[in-house]
Amino acid sequence: MRGVLWNQLATALPGLILNGDSVQRIAGNLNLCFPVGEAQPMMRDCPDLCVSTGSACSSAEIEPSYVLRAMGLSDAQAQRSLRIGIGRFTSRADIDFAARALIAAHERTPSSLQA
């Protein structure tokens, strides 16, 4: 399901970046850097999705993820990144819903942080 979501988002959002290794990944985790805008407004615009701007072990901090910065992302890239959780019972319909919601949220997000 993670691959299906990645493919739908990457097709619709040119410039989308996969954060982390493309092969050695946790099955239920997809961390993406969106082409423009900030992730916080996108997250607020998708209340039905399991997304976060921080790592799973972070507190409710608003600052850029220390994990993403340690991976070499700039503060601007980290602020454009979302961590998406995919559960073991996530269906194809759930993935399609999430892709539509994230694409629409990205299109509504102010592009204040350029790539």
N, C-alpha and C positions, 0 to 999 in steps of 0.2 A: 504494500500500500504506500510505503514511503516513496518508492520509485515512481509510482503512478502520480502522486502529488507533485513530486519534483518535476516530472515531465510536463504536467499541465501548466504549472507555474512558469517554468523556463520557456515554454513555447509562447505563452501570453505576455511575458515580461522580459523583453530583451535586456541583457545586462545584469540579470539576476545572478548572484554568485552563491555557490555552495560553500559554506564555511566548514573547513575540516577536510579530512581525507574522503575521497569518493568511494573507497572500498571498505576500509576499516572503520565502521560506524556502528553505533548502537542502533538496533533495529527500529525502535520507536522514537527516534530523534531525528529531526531535520532542522538544521540551523542555516538560515539564509540571510544574505545581505541584499536588500532591495536596491534597485538602481538609483532612486532619488527619494527624498522625503525622510521622515523620521519614523521609527518603528512604534513609538509610544502612541501616536494618534491611530495608527493602523490597529494596534492591539485594542484600544478603546472602541474602535469601530467594529470589532469582531467579538462581541461578548460571549458568543456561543462556541468559540473555539478555545482549545487548550494551547495558548501561546504565551510566551514570556520574552522579555527583553534581556533577562539575565540568565545565568547558569542555574541549573537545578539546585545548586547548593548556596545560591546567593540569598541575601535578605531582600527586602522590598526597596532596594537602593535604586535611585533614578540615574546614577552615573553609569557610563559605559561599562560593559561587562569586563572584569579583569581577565576572565578566561579568553575572551576574544582578543583583547589587547596582547595577552601572552602569546597568542597564535600569530601575532604580527599585524592584526587589523588596526587601522588608525581609529582615533576616537570617532570620526565622522562615519566610518564604515561600521563600527560597533553600534552606533546610534541608529543605523539603518537596518540592523539585524534583528531577526525574530527567531526564537527557538520554538519549534512546533512539536507538540507531543502527539504521538500516534499510538493508540492503545491496541491491545491484542484482539479486541472485538470491534475495532474500527472497520466499517463496511465501505464498499466502493461508493455507495451513495453519500456516506460521510465525507469521503475524500473529495468527491465532486462538489459537494456543498462547501467544503473548506476552500477549495481552489477558487470557486466563484466569489466567495466572501473576501478572500485575500486579494484577488485581482481587483475587485470593486473598491476595497478599502485603499489599495495602493493608488488607484486612479483618483480617489478623493483626497489623498494626503498632499498637503502643501509640499512643494519640492524645494524646501529651504536649504537642504544640505545636498549639494550636487556631488556627483561622483568624482 
